């Protein structure tokens, strides 16, 4: 049994369009290294040095790894890992859009 890794649309160019791939390792770092051996270039998009990139969220069985042991979180066969890009946008003026002047 392997670890299922769900891939966001933006990273599917590295997995030949696959929505999910399998990997192995005992920690998230090892899993990402394993993915890199079969999907060259994906690691650089997920980690920066020895930590997760700031705008990439990784979940182990629906739990944010940043609240576990981050890149050193232990993983095991049968686990599900989901990689999601952080979503941000808008502008400082956006919350006021459509409001009357002076209204709170």
N, C-alpha and C positions, 0 to 999 in steps of 0.2 A: 504494500500500500504506500502511496506517496502523499505529498502535500499538494493540495490544489491551490493555485494562485490565480485569482481573478484579475484580469488586466483591463485597465481603463482604455477607452477608445484612443486616446492620444498616444498610448504606448503600443498599440497593436501593430504598428509598422514593424516593430522588433520581433513580433511573434507571428508574422505572416497572417495577420488578421484574426488570430485565435483570441477568443474572449477569456479563455482559461487555459493554463498550462500546468504541468506537474513539475515538481522539483523535490529536492531532498536536502537534508541538513539537520543539525541539532539546534542551531540558532537561526534567527532571521538573517544574520550576516552570512552564514554558510549557505542558506537557501538562496539568497541574492547572488552569491558567488556561483552557485550551481546554475541558476538561471542564465547568468552571463555566459557560461560555457556553451549553451545552446541557442541563446538569443543575444548575440553580440550587440553591445551598446545600451542595453536596458539598465545595467547597473548604474551607469553615469547619470541616468535620469532619475534614479531613486535615492542614491546616496551621494554625499559630498564628503570625501575623505572617509572618516569612520563613523559618520552619523547620518541620519535621514535628512534629506533635503527639507528645507523649511516649509515649502508649499506642497509636500507630498504627505498624505495621511496613509498609514498602514494599519490594518485591523487584523488581529488574530482571533478567529472565531467570534467576530463582531465586537471585539474589545480593542480599543486604541492602544497600540504598543507603546506610545509615549507615556502611558500611565502604568505600563508594566516595566520592562527593562530595555525599552527602545530597540536598538539594533541587536542587542544581546539577548533579547527575549528568546526563550527556549521554544522550539517547535517540535512536533512529532508527527509520525505518519497518521493520516486521517484528518489532520488539521486543515482549516481553510484560511487562507490569507487573501485579503482584499487590498489592492493598491488603488488609492483615489487621489486625484489632484485636488488640492484645496481650491475652493471656489471663493472668489472675491470679485468685487467690482463696484461700479457706481462711483459717485463722487461726493464730496462733502456737501454739495448743494442739493443732491438728490432727495434727501428726506424732506426738503421744503417744497419740492416740485408739486404743483397743483394746489398749494395752500394759499389762502388769502394773506396779503401783507398784514403783519401784526398779529395774525392768529397763531396760537400755540398748538 
